[in-house]
Amino acid sequence: MAVCEILSVGTEILLGDILNTNSRFLSRKLAEMGITVHRHTSVGDNPERLAQAVREAFSRSDIVIATGGLGPTPDDITREVCCREFGFELEFSSEQADKIKSYFERKGIAMAENNLRQAYIPKGGTVFENRNGTAPGMGMKKNGKCLVILPGPPYEMAPMFTQCAVPFLEEYRACTIVSHEVRTIGIGESSLAALTADLLEMENPTVAPYCKPGEALLRVSARARDAETAEELAKPVIDEIINRAGEYVYGVDANGIEESVVAALKERGLTLAAAESCTAGYIAKRITDIPGASAVFHCGMVTYSNDIKIKTLGVKKETIDNYGAVSEETAREMAAGVRRVSGADMGISVTGFAGPDADEPGKAPGLIFTALDAENFLICEKLETGRTDREYNRYVAASRALSLVLKYLKRQDVQ
Amino acid sequence: MAVCEILSVGTEILLGDILNTNSRFLSRKLAEMGITVHRHTSVGDNPERLAQAVREAFSRSDIVIATGGLGPTPDDITREVCCREFGFELEFSSEQADKIKSYFERKGIAMAENNLRQAYIPKGGTVFENRNGTAPGMGMKKNGKCLVILPGPPYEMAPMFTQCAVPFLEEYRACTIVSHEVRTIGIGESSLAALTADLLEMENPTVAPYCKPGEALLRVSARARDAETAEELAKPVIDEIINRAGEYVYGVDANGIEESVVAALKERGLTLAAAESCTAGYIAKRITDIPGASAVFHCGMVTYSNDIKIKTLGVKKETIDNYGAVSEETAREMAAGVRRVSGADMGISVTGFAGPDADEPGKAPGLIFTALDAENFLICEKLETGRTDREYNRYVAASRALSLVLKYLKRQDVQ
């Protein structure tokens, strides 16, 4: 198997001014091609130290991927140093120069003369077009070894890697790995693992449990010569997981429960409203993160105080007096209230103690009630996270309330 | 100046399963001590490759800080390999073993025998107590060089570095750098830079402009022998920035505008309510991210549809028909409406096109109106971000609406 090293160039990384996300992105993509990554290295904008790092990397590995330091200023040295160390000469390309000039023209910005440094490309190398900036990337091959140079900004680097570098590296591909995530809410990681214990022992595909705040997921990764075969290996295992844990599964490769909820409501032409106490807008915010959410979500009420719960949602004063604002009874009346006020098909609600403190003596932060109210239907769930982390508790409470929507829709679909 | 390399150990980093945030954290902290970082290296859980990386790092640098690979399983090799390469012998510490046992007892979890691997410490080294996990860290010094080993999980690593490793590295400290961020909203980065052009030329403290979504900030970094002297150098420059750009400044070292708004309202005993269309809960969510926000924020209305704007906030149908839902007029009536419904001292509102599309022909995503309504007071601001990025537009719109609160309070304070 081909061995690769990833080299990030930039003093700003060594000062801690920026977080190196490129190395992680490249590592993931290379793993999917069956290319082994043995090392990540970051060095500053210093020619000697960069040259040393390039020599070391090639002494150990087949492929070196360098990112960053392709800008127009004199401290951008990656192109010169890496090409020189790998034995490639740079030459001025008038074609590249024209592309850079027209990039600035399109943006309506004056181009500094400096920018033409980015028009130098390696003789005998391959140029990777930059659709999101001015610095082209480049690839070179020599004596079975390979050098790839990519710009530093992630929004330039990532699409260029996928579109240009992956085809350039095709000969090093050992396999294709496809991964899918089966995401669940309402079951713990260890219970999910117990339910799928035999699957976790498989070798291809592999099944591995992971945790995210308030949810557990299983990642199914299949390895084969091509993507189609890998997908065929993965599919029956994903189906089996859904077969066993279906009541908790909210999506495969879903981008959070909010995405699944909006899609499910759209499909059925139903609308939702939310009444939030401790999550205070987090449910509404997450639903409306999804473009087009306006088709299913018209109204949210953030009722942080008891007075506002009573005044805007019609929660009964006696309910709060008798059971407390953080109670199943209050959650129910909030859900019913927001459904009535909004005219939506269903109302969901959350009330709880977000933390760090509990606000009420004898109660713990992380105690949360969520409810869903619909025609002839009401569910309420109690949740105790045992944590004092405000962001965690709020996120998990919002997720749990959203999961009630899918629970309700599943029951409706069965009827 | 002492030169340091940071070595991260863990195959999960090379697979791209986790993002290496430790190196960034350590780089920042070392920069504040005047210790130069020349390289970040990540290697997997492989003894030969780790040993090679340790030897290389010490051949170039005075200090090596290794993180990760201190766990209880056989593939956790950092302790053994690093100590051996640096010439320190490990020995079993019954004191450490007792600490590990009592950690598990406190958590009420059975301890696996494996965990006692974490009780081995270097003979002649310094042990760093782990208050957030079981693996102690360690520091060793020899012939002017220094090895520091820290656990991988960031919530264990970061406090241990600050509490134990910083004092251990004190002799390498060249200086103390203190940094403060003056944060602004409502002025662009280039205008802010123009307003402070002479300050940006200073050498100590340095002043550098940065951009965050919807805001510009100036970072003032002063270098001196000790923190007190550095603070004395920074202070007049910070004061001068506030003097020049005060109307845009919302805080120094503030953790976002929401923190400044909650603090300012608390101080004055005033309350706020929010009516949100395109931000749809983001304002409420951000305000209530701040613990104790319940003292100043009781009520938020997410009015995504026109019907709900009319029904719950009392926006006039004619206003929407004549001017559109995304208009100054609608924003004003929303702010007034939520103040009336909630009984709060002031109401703020947002209506706009979040993107990626504009929903209305001829209108661009990123067109946003925000308003604030209070007794005998009304402001409305129009914003055109020129972007289609939904998250960006929503974040910036929420920030801008929150900034109206500080604007209002400043005028009240003057009167």
Contacts between the chains, C-beta under 8 A, distances in Angstrom:
chain1	res1	chain2	res2	distance
A	8	B	40	7.8
A	13	B	24	7.7
A	13	B	27	7.5
A	13	B	40	6.8
A	14	B	27	5.7
A	14	B	37	4.5
A	14	B	38	6.9
A	14	B	39	7.4
A	14	B	40	6.8
A	15	B	27	5.9
A	15	B	28	7.3
A	15	B	31	5.3
A	15	B	37	7.4
A	16	B	23	7.9
A	16	B	24	4.7
A	16	B	25	6.9
A	16	B	26	7.4
A	16	B	27	3.3
A	16	B	28	3.4
A	16	B	29	7.7
A	16	B	30	8.0
A	16	B	31	6.3
A	17	B	28	8.0
A	18	B	24	7.6
A	19	B	19	7.3
A	19	B	21	6.4
A	19	B	24	5.0
A	20	B	20	6.5
A	20	B	23	7.1
A	20	B	24	7.2
A	20	B	40	7.4
A	21	B	19	6.4
A	23	B	16	7.9
A	23	B	20	7.1
A	23	B	42	7.3
A	24	B	13	7.7
A	24	B	16	4.7
A	24	B	18	7.6
A	24	B	19	5.0
A	24	B	20	7.2
A	25	B	16	6.9
A	26	B	16	7.4
A	27	B	13	7.5
A	27	B	14	5.8
A	27	B	15	6.0
A	27	B	16	3.3
A	28	B	15	7.3
A	28	B	16	3.4
A	28	B	17	8.0
A	29	B	16	7.7
A	30	B	16	8.0
A	31	B	15	5.3
A	31	B	16	6.3
A	37	B	14	4.5
A	37	B	15	7.5
A	38	B	14	6.9
A	38	B	43	7.2
A	38	B	44	6.9
A	38	B	49	6.4
A	39	B	14	7.4
A	39	B	41	6.6
A	39	B	42	6.7
A	39	B	43	5.6
A	39	B	49	7.4
A	39	B	53	7.5
A	40	B	8	7.8
A	40	B	13	6.8
A	40	B	14	6.8
A	40	B	20	7.4
A	40	B	40	7.3
A	40	B	41	7.0
A	40	B	42	3.9
A	41	B	39	6.6
A	41	B	40	7.0
A	41	B	41	5.4
A	41	B	42	7.9
A	42	B	23	7.3
A	42	B	39	6.7
A	42	B	40	3.9
A	42	B	41	7.9
A	43	B	38	7.2
A	43	B	39	5.6
A	44	B	38	6.9
A	49	B	38	6.4
A	49	B	39	7.4
A	53	B	39	7.5
A	56	B	56	7.4
A	274	B	302	7.7
A	276	B	281	7.8
A	276	B	284	7.8
A	279	B	285	7.8
A	280	B	284	5.0
A	280	B	285	6.2
A	280	B	287	7.6
A	280	B	288	3.7
A	280	B	293	7.9
A	280	B	297	7.7
A	280	B	300	6.9
A	281	B	276	7.7
A	281	B	281	3.3
A	281	B	282	6.8
A	281	B	283	7.0
A	281	B	284	3.0
A	281	B	285	3.9
A	281	B	288	6.8
A	281	B	300	5.6
A	281	B	302	7.0
A	282	B	281	6.8
A	282	B	285	4.8
A	283	B	281	7.0
A	284	B	276	7.8
A	284	B	280	5.0
A	284	B	281	3.0
A	284	B	284	7.6
A	284	B	285	8.0
A	284	B	302	4.4
A	285	B	279	7.8
A	285	B	280	6.2
A	285	B	281	3.9
A	285	B	282	4.8
A	285	B	284	7.9
A	285	B	285	4.9
A	285	B	394	8.0
A	287	B	280	7.6
A	288	B	278	8.0
A	288	B	280	3.7
A	288	B	281	6.8
A	288	B	302	7.8
A	288	B	304	6.9
A	288	B	354	7.7
A	288	B	394	7.8
A	289	B	390	7.2
A	289	B	391	7.0
A	291	B	355	7.8
A	291	B	356	5.8
A	291	B	357	7.5
A	291	B	390	6.2
A	293	B	280	7.9
A	293	B	304	7.8
A	294	B	304	5.5
A	294	B	305	7.0
A	294	B	359	7.8
A	297	B	280	7.8
A	297	B	304	5.9
A	298	B	303	7.8
A	298	B	304	5.0
A	298	B	305	3.8
A	298	B	307	7.0
A	298	B	308	5.1
A	299	B	302	6.4
A	299	B	303	6.5
A	299	B	304	6.6
A	299	B	305	7.1
A	299	B	308	4.4
A	299	B	312	7.1
A	300	B	280	6.9
A	300	B	281	5.7
A	300	B	300	7.7
A	300	B	301	7.5
A	300	B	302	3.2
A	300	B	304	7.7
A	301	B	300	7.5
A	301	B	301	6.3
A	301	B	302	7.2
A	301	B	312	8.0
A	302	B	274	7.7
A	302	B	281	7.1
A	302	B	284	4.4
A	302	B	288	7.9
A	302	B	299	6.4
A	302	B	300	3.1
A	302	B	301	7.2
A	302	B	302	7.2
A	303	B	298	7.8
A	303	B	299	6.5
A	304	B	288	6.9
A	304	B	293	7.8
A	304	B	294	5.5
A	304	B	297	5.9
A	304	B	298	4.9
A	304	B	299	6.6
A	304	B	300	7.7
A	305	B	294	7.0
A	305	B	298	3.8
A	305	B	299	7.1
A	307	B	298	7.0
A	307	B	343	7.9
A	308	B	298	5.1
A	308	B	299	4.4
A	308	B	342	6.5
A	311	B	341	7.8
A	312	B	299	7.1
A	312	B	301	8.0
A	312	B	312	7.7
A	312	B	341	6.8
A	341	B	311	7.8
A	341	B	312	6.8
A	342	B	308	6.5
A	343	B	307	7.9
A	354	B	288	7.7
A	355	B	291	7.8
A	356	B	291	5.8
A	357	B	291	7.5
A	359	B	294	7.8
A	390	B	289	7.1
A	390	B	291	6.2
A	391	B	289	7.0
A	394	B	285	8.0
A	394	B	288	7.9
A	394	B	289	8.0
